[in-house]
Amino acid sequence: MSFEAVVIGGNFAGLSAAMQLARARRRVLLVDAGAPRNRFSEASHGFLGQDGQTPAAIMREGKRQLSLYPTITIREGKVVWAHSDGDAFTIGTEDGGEERAARIVLATGVSDTLPEIPGLKERWGRSALHCPYCHGFEVGGGKLGVLANHPHSAHSAMMIPDWGATTFFTQALFEPDEEQLVKLTARDVRIERSPIVELLGDKPKLEAVRLADGRVVPLDAVFVAPKTSMASPVAEQLGCAFDDGPFGPIIRIADNKETTIKGVFAAGDAASAMHNATLASASGVLAGVHCHQSLVMQSAA
């Protein structure tokens, strides 16, 4: 086999996994489709040493550093299929290429599905946000909203007042229960039951939202948790099991980041309910380390 491990996905998790394997002098192929989830964001925040850098710049530098290792091969392209092949795995790319490896690390990420509200998609990652720890400081002090589109939305609304005056839009879908109402009131969160029907302002900025009853409410940013799905079919093709996450399916992994398929590891948003640049990178490190250790144990046996 040309490679001992194939890392599928070149965002924070995939680059971090590949780095550990390359530093262990293993022959590694990194295949990157070039469509990271965070491509809509102006900057990555809360990532130690990278705060304020664009995601593209961080990944570009990561690939440059990886390319200095003699056992790493980096290819741009999309893996469209994968299957087990005896004691190894074979992957196929959209250009018809095939490669075999003893191990696979899935850093394939997720795709976001936003509520169908006019003006929301055009502001995604700029003034329509998913994570206050990633973007809250930049909109701090403004008028902020939380758009309810899942059962945990009220919990999210309790967090946001630390960054600014907060309105919780139930969207007539997720009415807070009695306990949640007490906590939201204690946090000075305003409850708005008329649904948002349109986002207003000079895109990608947000100036206000229009409600179903015709009122216009000034807002500087709105937080919304999109529904997620696997960005790649490869985990399913390999037979990996999935768990139900709060926003969509996630690849089931053990503490060592190995999936339910022996020899297949997973890291990043596709394998975690918590989505954050630092967490993705850290999970990639662990996946790379445990992938290497599994290769060692195989040869020792």
Salt bridges, closest charged atoms under 4 A:
GLU4 OE2 - ARG26 NH1 2.60
GLU4 OE1 - ARG27 NH1 3.62
ASP32 OD2 - LYS63 NZ 2.55
GLU42 OE2 - ARG126 NH2 3.02
ASP51 OD1 - HIS45 ND1 3.28
GLU61 OE2 - ARG64 NH2 2.75
GLU76 OE2 - LYS63 NZ 3.15
ASP85 OD2 - ARG100 NE 2.64
GLU99 OE2 - ARG75 NH1 2.77
ASP112 OD1 - ARG37 NH2 2.75
GLU138 OE2 - HIS45 ND1 3.53
ASP162 OD1 - ARG187 NH2 2.79
GLU175 OE2 - ARG193 NH2 2.75
GLU179 OE2 - LYS183 NZ 3.18
GLU192 OE1 - ARG190 NH2 2.99
GLU192 OE2 - ARG215 NH2 2.82
GLU198 OE1 - ARG210 NE 3.25
ASP213 OD2 - ARG215 NE 2.82
ASP243 OD1 - ARG252 NE 2.82
ASP269 OD2 - ARG37 NH1 2.78
